[in-house]
Amino acid sequence: MTVRVLAIGDLANNVTTMKKFVRSKIHLVNFPWNTASKIMDEKDDIEFFDSINVIDNVNRINKIKNDYDICLALSPAGARIAYLCDLNYIILFVGNDIRTPPFEKNVKDPYASDSPLAQNFNYFEREFYRTVYMSAVTCVASYSENYSFLKKIRKDARRIDLLFVDTKIFDTDTKINNLKNKKFTFFSPQRIALQKGFDIILDALPLCQTDFEILQVKWFETRNDKEIEFMNHLIKNKPKQIRFIDPMNRKKLAEEYAKSDAILGQMKAGHLGGIERESAYYKKPIIAFNDVNTDYLVEGKKVFSPFVPTENNPQTVAKVIDTITSSKEFREKLSQDEHDFVKQITDPKKTAEAWDSLFEEFAKSCKTITRNSSKITIFFRLFSFLFVNKLYLKKIVRK
C-alpha cells in the first residue's frame, strides 16, 4: 500500500529528508518561516504557503486535502492548520514543542532559563492548542525523554527512535578543498541557545588548556528577555576561541563537517540532535552531552549512546575538549564508536519501514483524510480561533 501523505510545516528538514526514503508519497506544504531555519531549509519539490494568513492557509489545504490519505503535522503551527481543516493528522514532535507545549501557562524551558517563554497565550488560546494536541489521531516522539513528556499528555503516544539522516547530502564522499586548518578546529552549527547548553560551553572555554578554534554559526535564539540578554552579552564578550560564520545551506554544511577536526554539539538535552547524527557520518569526534539514563529503542531493544561527556558541567566539558584536541588515539576511538552508534539508529531502510507502517495503519483506520465534522462545527472552530487570537482583522499568525 502506497500512502499519500500531506505534511504541513517543517522547521528542521525532517520531512524533506523523510520523503527521500519512505515508500509513502509525501507532499510538504511549508510556512514562509522568517528565521534562520528558512535559510537552511531545502526548497526543491516543496510548496510554500503564499502568506502567513491563517484563512489563506486553511483555504489552500482545503483545496488539495482530498488528494491525500493522511496528514503529518510538525510544529504547533502545522497541527493548528490541520485541525482547522478538519483533517486526520499525526503530530511529530522533534524539538521543544512537547517540552514547552503552548497550552501551559507561563511555560518555561527547563533547559534554558527560569523566565517564561514569550508566548503570552491567553486562556482561550491555550485551550485551543490543548484541543489541537488532543485531536491528533496519534502523536509521535523520539527518545525516552521526549516520549516521557508526550506520555503525560497522550497515553496513546507512539515512540519512534529510528531517525533519518539525509545520506544524499551528508556522506563521506563530500568534496572538500585540501587546505589544512591552521588550528585544531571545532565546527559548531547549532543555534546559540541556552537550551542547547551554550552557556556551559562559554563557562568551559576559559578552563581549557589547549589551543583551538570554534567556527560558530551566528544563529541566536531569542524567545524571551533572558535569551536576548545572553545574545547581547556574548556578542560583546566573545571568547577568543570563537569565530562567527554566516548561516549556510545544507551542501555547505556538509563541506564544513568534512573539513573540521571535531564537532561541538549540544550540552543540555542529553540525547542526539540532527547535528550530532549528521556529523557522525564523517567519523569526526563529536562533543555532545550524553545523559546515561537516555536509552534508544532499536527493533525493541534498548541501546545506549557512546557520546561524551556524560556530565555537563564546565569542568568536564573543558576536559573533554582538551582531550579531543590533544589525543589522536582518543579522537579515533570516539569518532568510530559514535559513527557506529549513529549508523545503528539511523538505518534508512528500518527507519522508512517504521514510518511507512505508521502511515499505513492510520490511513486504513481513518479511511479518509477528513474527519467529516459538520460544516457548522468546522465554521465555529475557525471563527472561534480567529476571534480569540484577534486574527480576523490583523491577519497575523503566531509562529
Secondary structure, 3 states (H helix, E strand, C coil): CCCEEEEECCCCCHHHHHCCCCCCEEEEEECCCCCHHHHHCCCCCCEECCCCCHHHHHHHHHHHHHHCCEEEEEHHHHHHHHHHCCECEEEECCCCCCCCCCCCCCCCCCCCCCCCCCCCCCHHHHHHHHHHHHHCCEEEECHHHHHHHHHCCCCCCEECCCCCCCCCCCCCCCCCCCCCCCCEEEEECCCECHHHCHHHHHHHHHHCCCCEEEEEECCECCCCHHHHHHHHHHHHCCCCCEEEECCCCHHHHHHHHHHCCEEECCCCCCCCCHHHHHHHCCCCCEECCCCCCCCEEECCEEECCCCECCCCCHHHHHHHHHHHHHCHHHHHHHHHHHHHHHHHHCCHHHHHHHHHHHHHHHHHHHCCCECCCCHHHHHHHHHHHHHHHCHHHHCCCCC
